[in-house]
Amino acid sequence: MKNRNQPGLFDHQERVQKLDRLKDPLVSIGESIDFEAFRPVLESATLQKSYAKGGRPPFDRVMLLKALILQRLYDLSDDQLEFQINDRISFMRFLGLQLSDKVPDAKTFWHYREQLVKTGVIDQLFVMFKDRLKDNGYMVQGGKIVDASLVRVKVQRNSKAENDRIKNDEMPEGWSESKRRQKDVDARWTRKHGKNHFGYKNHVKVNAKTKIIENFEVTPANVHDSQVVLELVEETDAGCTLYGDTAYDGKDIRKGLRRRKVGSRIQKRSSRHVKLTAHQKGANKYKARTRCRVEHVFASIRNRARNASIKVVSLARVTAVITLDNLIYNIGRALYLDRIQWRSVPECQ
C-alpha cells in the first residue's frame, strides 16, 4: 500500500508538529491560561492530608480539572472522556500526559467531580478567574446585562402522586435510597413560548462591553427571572447601568437598584390595560441594542455543548456543571479579547 512508511523514532514528534501547523485550539488555551494558579485551592480541598499508610499516588489535581474542561468542551461522558484521552494526541498534550503515563479511568473523573461539588471549590475557581480578568481590565468598561437561559436535564418519568410528594420535599412511597439518588428531584417544569421545559435556569450578569460573565445563579426552571436579579447585583456595580428585558420590569426591582445606586435601563412592559407610548417603544428599542448582547453568551454556551441536556442529577451537581460551563465561556472570551488586543476604558455607561 502506498503512503505507508516504516515506524521511526520521531513519528510522535512529527505528528505533534503537524497538529501545531493545523492550529490545535487546545494549544492556545494551555499557553494563555495559567491553570497552575488553581493548584493550591484544588489540592487543599481534594487531597488527603497524609498518604503515609501507602496506596496508589493520587492523580495530578490540575490535570483532572483540565480533563473536566475537555469533557464540557466536547460534550463527553465519563467513559468517552477516558477513551478520548487515550486515543487523541491533542488531549494528552493539553493534559501534559505522555504515552507511557497512566490515564485516569471514568470513575476517577466522577469521583473528582463529586469532590468539587461537595467542597464548593468549583465556585472558588470561577471567582479566582473572574478576579484575574478584573485585574486585566475586562470588567470595568460599560454597563451590565442580566438575563436567564433554560438548561435542560433528563425528564423524570414520575407519577402525579410522586411529583406531588417531591414538590413538598417528601420521599415518594416505595422509593429506595438508591432510586432516590438516581432521580432529579430539584428540577422543575416551566413554560416558555408555548412549550414546556424541564430543568434549571442559568441566571447571569454580563459585562455589556466585553460580554464576560461577572456573576450568576442557578435555580430550578420555575423560578422567575425577576426573583434573582437583585442577587446578581454586587457592590462594585454602584454607578453603573443595568440592562434587562421586560421580565425584570417591576417597581420592587427598580427600588432595589436605586438603593444599590445602580441605574436602570430595563425595558418597559405593556399590559392589557396599559399600552406603551411611542417614546417608551423607542426607548425599548434603544435598550435592546445593548441588552441583546447577552444572547451571544447563551448561544456560545449552547453551541459548544451542542444544545445537549445535562446528564447529572440534583441542583448541586447541575450547578457545578453550569459553573464549569460559565468558567469555560469566560476562558474562551478572554482568549478572544487577547487575540483582538482589546483595551479597556475605566468608566461605566
Buried (B, 14 or more C-beta within 10 A) or exposed (E): EEEEEEEEEEEEEEEBEEBEEEEBEBBBBBEEBEBEEBBEBBEEBBEEEEEEEEEEEBBBBBBBBBBBBBBBBBEBEBEBBBBBBEEBBBBBBBBEBEEEEEBBEBEBBBBBBBBBBEBEBBBBBBEEBBEBBBEBBBBBBBBBBBBBBBBBBBBBEBEEEBBEBBEEEEBBEEBEEEEEEEBBBBBBBBEEEEEEBBBBBBBBBBBBBBBBBBBBBBBBBBBEBBEBBBEBBEEEBEEBBBBBBEBBBBEEBBEBBEEBEBBBBBBBBBEEEEEBEEEBBEBBEEBEEBBEBBEEBBEBBBEBBEEEEBEBBBBBBBBBBBBBBBBBBBBBBBBEBEEEEBEBEEEBE
